[in-house]
Amino acid sequence: MTEAACGATRRVAAFIQTTMIMWDVQRVVRCDLQAHGPEQDHVGHLAQVSEDLHSVLSWWARWRDDERAMWFGIIADCPMDSPDDQDYCTFFRYHPGACSWAVGDPEEV
């Protein structure tokens, strides 16, 4: 069964977009995590930094609904594969909630 993603969005400041231009950062980031309550931070994928056979690194943004601030960081991807080995998790290492293969677009679930 697929769980709905949170889907909360936040605009990424123009300064961040310009600073990270080499990674083609999007203007609006959406929380990719499984739907959650207000006590948990929102986290959205901004851009992939590197990919090789041993490690995938990505820029992630983190924010809270009640704060204007956003935090940015490069985090390794989750190493989990789906139970049927047909997919891998595209979220960050040690993310809360379900892995990406079990989380769907909130508008489609």
VEXMAR-193585 format. One line per field, with one value per residue (C-alpha): x, y, z; residue number from 1; residue in one letter. Coordinates in nm, 3 decimals. Layout:
<rs>
xx <- [X,...]
yy <- [Y,...]
zz <- [Z,...]
seq <- [NUM,...]
type <- [a,...]
</rs>
This chain:
<rs>
xx <- [0.000,0.127,0.120,0.066,0.362,0.331,0.339,0.398,0.585,0.826,0.980,1.358,1.524,1.672,2.011,2.015,1.909,2.192,2.451,2.357,2.308,2.546,2.301,1.986,1.800,1.423,1.237,0.984,1.067,0.804,0.822,0.892,0.842,0.543,0.256,0.333,0.223,0.342,0.597,0.815,1.025,0.947,1.230,1.251,1.504,1.674,1.935,2.164,2.530,2.707,2.641,2.881,2.862,2.918,2.748,2.481,2.481,2.200,2.114,1.814,1.613,1.451,1.191,0.910,0.567,0.601,0.945,1.069,1.418,1.526,1.827,2.025,2.263,2.426,2.319,2.388,2.091,1.913,2.075,1.747,1.612,1.245,1.141,1.117,1.455,1.284,1.345,1.568,1.491,1.557,1.523,1.816,1.990,1.807,1.488,1.173,0.872,0.838,1.095,1.029,0.897,0.609,0.527,0.326,0.228,-0.036,-0.252,-0.256,-0.286]
yy <- [0.000,0.347,0.622,0.986,1.221,1.530,1.766,2.090,2.346,2.632,2.883,2.868,3.208,3.351,3.375,2.999,2.930,3.151,3.004,2.648,2.720,2.441,2.189,2.329,2.393,2.428,2.746,2.567,2.261,2.010,1.789,1.440,1.255,1.044,1.263,1.374,1.601,1.956,1.829,1.691,1.907,1.912,1.789,1.823,1.722,2.015,1.862,1.563,1.644,1.323,0.965,0.676,0.307,0.358,0.683,0.924,1.270,1.522,1.874,1.869,2.156,2.137,2.374,2.409,2.560,2.805,2.943,3.142,2.989,2.700,2.477,2.324,2.031,1.764,1.423,1.070,0.884,0.606,0.266,0.067,-0.138,-0.225,-0.569,-0.703,-0.548,-0.361,-0.011,0.181,0.461,0.811,0.980,1.073,0.836,0.788,0.963,0.930,0.736,0.511,0.482,0.655,0.345,0.336,0.709,0.857,1.199,1.336,1.441,1.087,0.870]
zz <- [0.000,-0.089,0.173,0.076,0.086,0.302,0.003,0.198,-0.013,0.049,-0.190,-0.211,-0.184,-0.505,-0.331,-0.272,-0.631,-0.761,-0.522,-0.619,-0.991,-1.094,-0.943,-1.109,-0.782,-0.811,-0.706,-0.487,-0.282,-0.170,0.139,0.006,0.333,0.432,0.559,0.914,1.194,1.275,1.528,1.246,1.012,0.641,0.417,0.040,-0.224,-0.397,-0.625,-0.669,-0.607,-0.701,-0.794,-0.812,-0.735,-0.364,-0.272,-0.385,-0.227,-0.256,-0.141,0.094,0.243,0.585,0.729,0.982,0.916,1.205,1.104,0.804,0.819,0.598,0.651,0.368,0.372,0.163,0.289,0.166,0.023,0.210,0.136,0.154,-0.136,-0.173,-0.043,-0.400,-0.498,-0.784,-0.644,-0.406,-0.161,-0.294,0.046,0.270,0.509,0.843,0.721,0.934,0.806,0.503,0.224,-0.109,-0.289,-0.037,-0.056,-0.342,-0.472,-0.230,-0.527,-0.666,-0.353]
seq <- [1,2,3,4,5,6,7,8,9,10,11,12,13,14,15,16,17,18,19,20,21,22,23,24,25,26,27,28,29,30,31,32,33,34,35,36,37,38,39,40,41,42,43,44,45,46,47,48,49,50,51,52,53,54,55,56,57,58,59,60,61,62,63,64,65,66,67,68,69,70,71,72,73,74,75,76,77,78,79,80,81,82,83,84,85,86,87,88,89,90,91,92,93,94,95,96,97,98,99,100,101,102,103,104,105,106,107,108,109]
type <- [m,t,e,a,a,c,g,a,t,r,r,v,a,a,f,i,q,t,t,m,i,m,w,d,v,q,r,v,v,r,c,d,l,q,a,h,g,p,e,q,d,h,v,g,h,l,a,q,v,s,e,d,l,h,s,v,l,s,w,w,a,r,w,r,d,d,e,r,a,m,w,f,g,i,i,a,d,c,p,m,d,s,p,d,d,q,d,y,c,t,f,f,r,y,h,p,g,a,c,s,w,a,v,g,d,p,e,e,v]
</rs>
